[in-house]
Amino acid sequence: MLELLAVGVLTTGVALFGWVLVDGLRLRWLLSASGWASGGGTYITRHLLQAAYTAALVMACACAAALGLSKLVHRGKGTHDPDGIVWWNAFQDNAAGQWPYVGVMLDNGVLVEGLLTGFTTDNTAGTGRDLSLKAPIRVTPDGASAGIRQQVDRIVIPERVTRFVTVRCVSLPSISSES
């Protein structure tokens, strides 16, 4: 909230400063900063249309400055998404007839793989995001070269033990035939 206030004050302040600087141009459709300073409130009441134009211009310039700062700050960082839509896009963006086959690297170096059945996209309960996988489920111990197929139907992996997640889109017959 404090950041939003700081950006608002900064961008509006810069826009107001720009308006004061262009006061020397004597643009008829803008409120005169020097006229306002010398005439006070009576000057504004006599120049309401110019005051409205000036307010609109200052707000537009402040918005443009905020947009420019946003582009500058987030340049090259991808999309910031605190609501978990990144997870949704990663798991749902697959071709027709294909399913996301997920590999989850755990903090202890164990790789757990399986077909994705569900995931939480938010952390409202404070427990983190969870992934649910279904058979065929494979577990590859740290340092091992091949995974071991598990005789379980489903597994839920909490975010707190997850190092990273990989996604591969597969058709069901091809993954079911693998051992």
N, C-alpha and C positions, 0 to 999 in steps of 0.2 A: 504494500500500500504506500509505503514511504517512497519507493522507487517511482511509482506512478505520479505522486505529487511532485517529486523532483523533476521528472520529465515535463510535466505540465507547466511548472514554473519556468523551467529553462527555455522551453520552446516558445511559450507566450512572451517571456521577457525578451528573447531575441527578436521576435516579430514586432513587439512594441518599440524596441530600440531601432529597428529598421524603419518603422513609421516616423519616428522622431527624425531620423536621418534624411528621409525624403521630404520632410516638411519644407525645406528650402526650394523644392521644385514648384511649390504652390499649385498643386493639382486641385482643380476646383471641386472634384467629386469626393475628395478626402477632407476630413476634419483637420484643421490647422492646429498643430501642437502648440505653436506659439500663441495663436489666438485663444486657445482654450486656457493656456497658462495665464494670459493677461485678462481674459473676460470671465473666467470661471464658469459657474453653472448657467448663467444667462446666455453665454456664447453657445453652449450645447443646445439649449432649448430653441435658439434661433436657427440652429443648423442640425436638426434631427436627421435629415436624410443623409448628410455627410457623415454623421456619427454612426448611422447604421451601416453605411458602406465601409467605413473605417473598421468597425467591429468585425464585419464579415471578412474583410481582407486580412486583419490580424489573425482571426481564427483559422482562415485558410492557410496562411503562412505557417502558423504554429502546427497545424496538422501535417503540412508538407515536411516541416522540419522533423517532426516526430517520426513520420514514415521513413525519411532519409536516415535518421539515427537508427531506427529498427533494422533497416536493410544493411547498414554498416555493421551493427553489432552481430547480426545473425548471418553475415556473409560467410558462405562456405561451411556452415555448421549443420546444414540439413534442416529438417522441420522439427521444431520443438513441440512436443505433444505431451503435456502432463496428464492427460486423461486416458492414456493407454491405447489410443487409436493406432499407434505404431505396431503394437502387438496384433491388433485386428488385421491391419493391412498385410503384415508379414505372413500370417497364417491363412488368410482368406483369399489372397491373390494367387489363384492357381487355375489351370486350364480345366475345361469341362471334362468330367470323368476322372479327374485326378484328385488324390488326397495328399495332405501335407504329412510327410514322414519326418518326424522331428528327432534330432539328436540333441540331447541335453548334457552338457559337460558339467559335472558336479564339482564343488570346491575341492574334493579329495582326489580329483583326477579320473573318476569313474565316468564312463560315457553310457548313458541310457538312451535307447532308441525305441521308437514305436510310432504307430499312427496316432495323430492328434485327434482327441475326441472333444476337448474343451479347454478353456483357459479363462482366467479372470482378467479383466482389463483395467481394474482400478485397485486401489489400495485403501478403500474407505474403512475397512475394518482394522487396518494397521497390521495385517498379517502378510502382506506382500501378494504378488501375483502367483497363482498356481497354474500348473499345466497338468492336464489329464491325458494319458496315453493308453492305447489299447493294443492288444496282440496283433501282430507278432511283436513281442518286446524282447529286446536284446540288451545285455549288459556287458560292456567291455571294461575289465579292470584296468587300473592305471598301469601302463607299460605293456599291456597285452596287445597282440596284433590282431586277434579275432574276437568277435563278440560271442557270448553264450546266450542261446535262446532260452528265455525263461518260461516256465509253465504257469504263468499268471495271465489273467484276462485284462486287467487294468492296473494302472499305477498313477498316483498323484505325486507330483514333484513340486515342493514349495520353492518359491523364489529365493528364500534365504540361503539355500544350499546350491543355487545355480550360478555357475560362472559365465556360461554363454549358451546360446541356442542356435542350432542350424536347422534349416528347413529345406527339404527336397520334395518336390511334387512327383508322386508316383501313381501308376495305375494299380489297382488292388491285386490283380492276378500276378503281376511281376514281383511284388513284395511278399506275397503269401508263399510263393514257390521258393524263396530264398531260405537257406537254413541258418 
